[in-house]
Structures are given as C-alpha cells and as structure tokens.
Amino acid sequence: MSYTKANYEDVDAVGGGLHFLRDELDCVELGFSVLEADPNWSGKPHDHAEQGHEEVYYLVSGGATLVVEDKKLDLEPGDAVRVSPEDTRELRNGSEESTFVIAGAP
C-alpha cells in the first residue's frame, strides 16, 4: 500500500491563501488545493482548456460567488460545483473569510 500525507498549513500559500497540495501529495494527475480567502477577495478569470482539466470547487465555510462564463452561482457551505475545462471561471469571495477545497484533473 502506498500513500502520502500532507497538511495544507505546512505548504506555503501562493497569492495570499492558496495552498497547492499536488506536489506535496505526489499526485500524478489530480490537482488538490485549499484556499483561505479573505473578505471580498476575487480570483482572476481563467479556464483550463489547454490542459483539459475540469475542476470542482467545494465551499467548506463562508460564502462566495462562482462566475462560470456569465452565470453567477451563489455558494453556501456544503455546495460543490464542477466546471468544464473550456469554461471561464472566476471565484469571488463574500464579506467574510471563506475556505474552499479545489480539485482538478483531466
């Protein structure tokens, strides 16, 4: 049996509160990240068409809006949204701190 264990708090955050765990966990295809978003934080609009990666955004705590193409999806804790690789997405945090789990793979 083979496994790798990591704690996201032991991984340096990129761009504020984004902890990329893919390398730390030795993942081959799965991207796995934890985002601790400050109030009113917004991510940049992006897609993963070139890489062919779909993503799932799971809101653990707080409140946010995920914009997929031009559709605004209000999120509350427990909500999960899958986004196709070619769709543009932008995460916009609400007025309180939020925590997300983001997973992506081809």
Wavefront OBJ file of the C-alpha trace (Angstrom):
o trace
v 0.000 0.000 0.000
v 1.311 3.436 -0.910
v 0.093 6.774 0.426
v 1.250 10.323 1.019
v 0.031 12.548 3.832
v 0.236 16.349 3.997
v -1.309 19.208 5.943
v -2.186 22.257 3.867
v -0.965 24.586 6.621
v 2.556 23.179 6.084
v 2.526 24.241 2.404
v 3.452 27.851 1.579
v 0.489 29.825 0.296
v 0.574 31.354 -3.179
v -1.240 34.599 -3.946
v -2.482 35.057 -0.402
v -4.199 31.947 0.884
v -3.976 29.357 -1.909
v -2.215 26.156 -0.854
v -1.340 23.836 -3.769
v -1.012 20.266 -2.461
v -0.482 18.366 -5.726
v 3.313 18.181 -5.410
v 3.242 17.745 -1.640
v 0.976 14.707 -2.064
v 2.920 13.373 -5.082
v -0.249 13.402 -7.215
v 0.228 12.323 -10.803
v -2.953 13.755 -12.351
v -5.106 15.186 -9.566
v -4.666 18.807 -8.555
v -5.785 19.431 -4.972
v -5.755 22.841 -3.283
v -7.112 24.597 -0.220
v -7.989 28.283 -0.498
v -8.423 30.514 2.537
v -9.993 33.624 1.003
v -10.045 36.975 2.783
v -13.267 39.006 2.739
v -14.054 40.480 -0.695
v -11.149 38.626 -2.383
v -11.540 37.822 -6.089
v -9.599 35.377 -8.204
v -8.669 36.028 -11.808
v -10.947 34.748 -14.580
v -9.368 31.664 -16.164
v -10.018 28.343 -17.870
v -8.130 25.069 -18.223
v -8.979 24.272 -21.846
v -5.329 23.874 -22.843
v -4.673 21.334 -20.088
v -8.091 19.668 -20.377
v -8.615 19.883 -16.600
v -12.072 20.016 -15.121
v -12.320 21.460 -11.605
v -14.592 21.033 -8.614
v -14.972 23.913 -6.161
v -16.253 22.921 -2.702
v -17.104 25.637 -0.177
v -16.238 24.494 3.352
v -17.104 27.717 5.197
v -18.116 31.305 4.457
v -19.982 32.497 1.396
v -18.942 33.257 -2.177
v -19.959 33.528 -5.801
v -18.506 31.435 -8.592
v -18.952 33.014 -12.024
v -18.941 30.371 -14.783
v -18.993 32.013 -18.209
v -21.596 34.732 -17.453
v -23.628 32.753 -14.899
v -23.268 33.782 -11.231
v -23.628 30.886 -8.796
v -24.064 31.873 -5.146
v -22.402 29.330 -2.867
v -23.019 28.411 0.739
v -21.129 25.893 2.876
v -21.501 22.371 1.525
v -22.039 23.449 -2.090
v -19.846 21.857 -4.772
v -19.643 22.974 -8.407
v -17.931 21.146 -11.286
v -16.611 23.352 -14.090
v -15.694 22.049 -17.572
v -12.132 22.723 -18.759
v -13.158 25.146 -21.529
v -15.457 27.295 -19.359
v -14.086 30.523 -17.899
v -14.465 30.721 -14.138
v -13.862 33.398 -11.518
v -14.212 32.967 -7.767
v -15.450 35.972 -5.773
v -15.459 35.747 -2.002
v -18.170 37.375 0.084
v -17.870 39.710 3.059
v -16.454 37.090 5.437
v -13.432 34.785 5.338
v -14.114 31.572 3.402
v -12.392 28.226 2.972
v -12.562 26.216 -0.263
v -11.289 22.859 -1.419
v -10.485 22.807 -5.143
v -9.775 19.604 -7.050
v -8.927 19.271 -10.728
v -7.867 16.558 -13.161
v -8.048 15.673 -16.844
l 1 2 3 4 5 6 7 8 9 10 11 12 13 14 15 16 17 18 19 20 21 22 23 24 25 26 27 28 29 30 31 32 33 34 35 36 37 38 39 40 41 42 43 44 45 46 47 48 49 50 51 52 53 54 55 56 57 58 59 60 61 62 63 64 65 66 67 68 69 70 71 72 73 74 75 76 77 78 79 80 81 82 83 84 85 86 87 88 89 90 91 92 93 94 95 96 97 98 99 100 101 102 103 104 105 106
